[in-house]
Amino acid sequence: MRKIFCVLVCMIAITAFAQTNKPAPAVQGQKYGAEITAKGALPVARLTQKMGKADSLDAKVSGTVVDVCQKKGCFMTLDLGNGETMTVRFKDYGFFVPTDIQGKTVVVDGFAKQETLSVEDLQHNAKDAKKSEEEIAKITQPKKLVTFEAKGVVVL
């Protein structure tokens, strides 16, 4: 009986003091990933213009977070200012951002890439997003988009 009690107490203590992978709430000045600063950040709305015809660009941009992975903050999207968004993932899946970062202005430093998604990929993504068959059938053209791999993020 004493052993069972000791095991039970240990289990409760471990559970009570367990660490989670969830980052602290997003506050001004909070940094995630590599140590970066906001100095020299380009507004994200100007990123595609700066990229021109290049497939990729090492860049530091600032923008407003439109959406964030609610499971654990493993990606976020930034408003490009033209009705489009840019998905930001984190280098080597090495850090996450808080799930309450939506609506905050951030600076991301890393690598921007222009990609073209095929109709098949777009339709597959739409199916995964549980879009209706009618919405999926309307996807008939490839889509050019910008993605970003961040090595660091700072909340402004």
FENURQUI-V717995 format. One line per field, one symbol per residue. psi: psi as a letter, one per 30 degrees, with the letter a starting at -180 (. if undefined). burial: 1 if it has 9 or more other ideal C-beta (glycine too) atoms within 8 Angstrom, else 0. A space follows every 10 residues. Layout:
BEGIN
psi: ???
burial: ???
END
This chain:
BEGIN
psi: eeeeeeeeee eeeeeegkkl fkllkjlkfk kkbljllfkg kkkffgeeee ebgkflkklj lklkkelkjf eghfllkkkf ggfllkkklk kghflllkfg fkflklkkkb jkkklkklee eeeeeeeegh lleeeeffjf klkklklkjk flkkk.
burial: 0000000000 0000000000 0010010001 1110010000 1111001001 1000011011 1111110110 0011111111 0000111111 1000011110 1101011111 1111001010 0110111000 0000110010 0000111111 111111
END
